[in-house]
Amino acid sequence: MELFFKYNFSRVTSDEIASHIGVSKKTIYNYFSSKRDILVAGITNLKNDLDLELDKILSSKDMKFTDKLKLNLTTIALKLNKITPNFGEDLRKNLPEIWEEISKYKKEAAIVRFRKLLKAGKKDGYVNNHVDLNMAMLVYMSALDNLLDPLFLNNLPHDVLEKVPYSAKEIFNLLANVIFFGVLTEKGKNELIKR
């Protein structure tokens, strides 16, 4: 996976994989029937690791809501940080069904856990009662989906695209800031409330 993330799936050969991990190509094919199967196994491991870490965070009894929220977003960002726009574009072109699976997983994993977290935060007084959780989920998922989608990013105007952060970690952090802190100052919020 390290090679796939760094050089893209289509450019990495089975010989390079064998050399990188210090085994023969024949040994690799004792366990995998194709380079594609190696990718699928790697993505499955990535998803399983992320699921375990996020479930551990959500089920923690010792962590405050704000700590869970921050750790949840940081964990997702760090795990998905390896999925660069170039890697995504390569999969979209060469293995669209796998890219679709990754996109579907991102949505499902984020929706289930983020909804749980927001509900708990609302119950405990950390999330505003006037916030519609479904809309918060929709905004979060739409932004996340688009900001990690190379096709969407490549269609942005150049002056906007050059200011979009490249790594998933940066995207997650900036997205979290916008969603949780908003774009208005207290002065702006107060003026909006008066209207």
C-alpha positions as CSV (number, residue, x, y, z in Angstrom):
1,M,0.0,0.0,0.0
2,E,2.9,2.3,0.7
3,L,4.0,2.0,-2.9
4,F,0.5,2.3,-4.3
5,F,-0.1,5.5,-2.3
6,K,3.2,7.0,-3.2
7,Y,3.4,6.1,-6.9
8,N,-0.2,5.2,-7.7
9,F,-1.6,1.8,-8.3
10,S,-1.2,1.7,-12.1
11,R,2.5,2.6,-12.0
12,V,3.6,0.0,-9.4
13,T,4.6,-3.4,-10.8
14,S,4.4,-6.8,-9.0
15,D,8.2,-7.0,-9.3
16,E,8.5,-3.7,-7.4
17,I,6.2,-4.9,-4.7
18,A,8.2,-8.1,-4.3
19,S,11.4,-6.2,-4.1
20,H,10.0,-3.7,-1.6
21,I,8.9,-6.3,0.9
22,G,11.8,-8.6,0.3
23,V,10.1,-11.7,-1.2
24,S,9.9,-13.3,-4.6
25,K,7.1,-12.5,-7.0
26,K,6.1,-16.2,-6.9
27,T,5.7,-15.9,-3.1
28,I,3.3,-12.9,-3.6
29,Y,1.2,-14.9,-6.1
30,N,0.9,-17.8,-3.5
31,Y,-1.3,-15.4,-1.5
32,F,-2.7,-13.0,-4.2
33,S,-3.9,-13.8,-7.7
34,S,-3.3,-10.2,-8.9
35,K,-2.0,-6.8,-8.1
36,R,-5.6,-5.7,-7.8
37,D,-6.2,-8.3,-5.0
38,I,-3.2,-6.9,-3.1
39,L,-4.9,-3.4,-3.4
40,V,-8.2,-4.8,-2.2
41,A,-6.6,-6.5,0.8
42,G,-4.7,-3.3,1.7
43,I,-7.9,-1.2,1.5
44,T,-9.7,-3.8,3.6
45,N,-7.0,-3.6,6.3
46,L,-7.1,0.2,6.2
47,K,-10.9,0.2,6.7
48,N,-10.8,-2.4,9.5
49,D,-8.1,-0.5,11.3
50,L,-10.0,2.8,11.0
51,D,-13.3,1.1,12.2
52,L,-11.6,-0.3,15.3
53,E,-9.9,3.0,16.2
54,L,-13.1,5.0,15.8
55,D,-15.3,2.5,17.7
56,K,-12.8,2.6,20.5
57,I,-13.0,6.4,20.6
58,L,-16.8,6.5,20.6
59,S,-17.2,3.8,23.2
60,S,-14.7,5.5,25.7
61,K,-16.3,6.4,29.0
62,D,-13.3,8.5,30.1
63,M,-13.2,11.0,27.3
64,K,-15.2,14.2,27.0
65,F,-17.3,14.9,24.0
66,T,-14.9,17.6,22.7
67,D,-11.9,15.2,23.0
68,K,-13.9,12.5,21.2
69,L,-14.8,14.9,18.5
70,K,-11.2,16.1,17.9
71,L,-9.7,12.6,18.1
72,N,-12.4,11.2,15.8
73,L,-11.6,13.8,13.1
74,T,-7.9,13.5,13.6
75,T,-7.9,9.7,13.4
76,I,-10.0,9.8,10.2
77,A,-7.7,12.5,8.7
78,L,-4.5,10.6,9.6
79,K,-5.8,7.3,8.2
80,L,-7.1,8.8,5.0
81,N,-4.2,11.2,4.6
82,K,-2.5,8.6,2.4
83,I,-5.3,8.8,-0.2
84,T,-4.0,11.7,-2.2
85,P,-5.9,13.2,-5.1
86,N,-3.4,11.6,-7.5
87,F,-4.0,8.1,-6.0
88,G,-7.8,8.7,-6.2
89,E,-7.6,9.9,-9.8
90,D,-5.6,6.8,-10.7
91,L,-8.1,4.5,-9.1
92,R,-11.1,6.4,-10.6
93,K,-9.6,5.9,-14.1
94,N,-8.2,2.4,-13.8
95,L,-10.3,0.7,-11.1
96,P,-13.5,2.7,-10.8
97,E,-15.3,0.0,-8.8
98,I,-12.6,0.1,-6.1
99,W,-12.7,4.0,-6.0
100,E,-16.5,3.7,-5.7
101,E,-16.1,1.3,-2.8
102,I,-13.7,3.6,-1.0
103,S,-16.0,6.6,-1.5
104,K,-19.0,4.6,-0.2
105,Y,-17.0,3.5,2.8
106,K,-16.0,7.1,3.6
107,K,-19.6,8.1,3.6
108,E,-20.9,5.2,5.6
109,A,-18.2,5.2,8.2
110,A,-18.4,8.9,8.7
111,I,-22.2,9.1,8.8
112,V,-22.7,6.3,11.3
113,R,-20.0,7.6,13.7
114,F,-20.5,11.3,13.2
115,R,-24.2,11.0,13.8
116,K,-23.6,9.0,17.0
117,L,-21.2,11.6,18.2
118,L,-23.4,14.6,17.4
119,K,-26.4,13.0,19.1
120,A,-24.4,12.4,22.2
121,G,-23.1,15.9,22.0
122,K,-26.6,17.4,21.7
123,K,-27.8,15.3,24.6
124,D,-25.0,16.5,26.8
125,G,-25.3,20.1,25.8
126,Y,-22.3,20.4,23.5
127,V,-24.2,20.8,20.3
128,N,-26.7,23.6,19.8
129,N,-30.3,22.4,20.0
130,H,-31.3,24.5,17.0
131,V,-28.8,22.6,14.8
132,D,-30.5,20.0,12.6
133,L,-28.3,16.9,12.9
134,N,-29.3,15.6,9.4
135,M,-28.3,18.9,7.8
136,A,-25.0,18.9,9.8
137,M,-24.4,15.4,8.5
138,L,-25.2,16.4,4.9
139,V,-22.9,19.4,5.0
140,Y,-20.1,17.4,6.5
141,M,-20.5,14.5,4.1
142,S,-20.9,16.7,1.0
143,A,-17.8,18.7,1.8
144,L,-15.8,15.7,2.7
145,D,-16.8,13.8,-0.4
146,N,-16.1,16.7,-2.7
147,L,-12.9,17.8,-1.1
148,L,-11.3,14.4,-1.3
149,D,-12.6,13.8,-4.9
150,P,-10.0,14.5,-7.5
151,L,-12.6,15.0,-10.2
152,F,-14.3,17.7,-8.2
153,L,-11.0,19.4,-7.3
154,N,-9.8,19.4,-10.9
155,N,-13.0,21.3,-12.0
156,L,-12.4,24.2,-9.5
157,P,-11.2,27.5,-10.9
158,H,-7.4,27.6,-10.8
159,D,-7.2,30.4,-8.3
160,V,-9.4,28.4,-5.9
161,L,-7.7,25.1,-6.6
162,E,-4.2,26.4,-5.8
163,K,-5.4,27.4,-2.3
164,V,-7.1,24.0,-1.6
165,P,-4.8,22.0,0.8
166,Y,-3.3,18.9,-0.8
167,S,-3.5,16.4,2.1
168,A,-6.5,14.8,3.6
169,K,-5.3,15.8,7.1
170,E,-5.3,19.5,6.2
171,I,-8.7,19.2,4.5
172,F,-10.2,17.5,7.5
173,N,-8.8,20.1,9.9
174,L,-10.0,23.1,7.9
175,L,-13.4,21.5,7.3
176,A,-13.8,20.8,11.1
177,N,-12.9,24.4,11.8
178,V,-15.6,25.7,9.4
179,I,-18.3,23.3,10.7
180,F,-17.6,23.7,14.4
181,F,-16.5,27.3,14.7
182,G,-18.3,28.7,11.7
183,V,-17.3,31.6,9.6
184,L,-18.9,34.4,11.6
185,T,-17.4,36.2,14.6
186,E,-19.6,36.7,17.7
187,K,-20.4,40.2,16.3
188,G,-21.5,38.7,13.0
189,K,-23.6,36.0,14.8
190,N,-25.3,38.6,17.0
191,E,-26.2,40.8,14.1
192,L,-27.6,37.8,12.2
193,I,-29.7,36.8,15.3
194,K,-31.2,40.3,15.5
195,R,-32.5,40.0,12.0
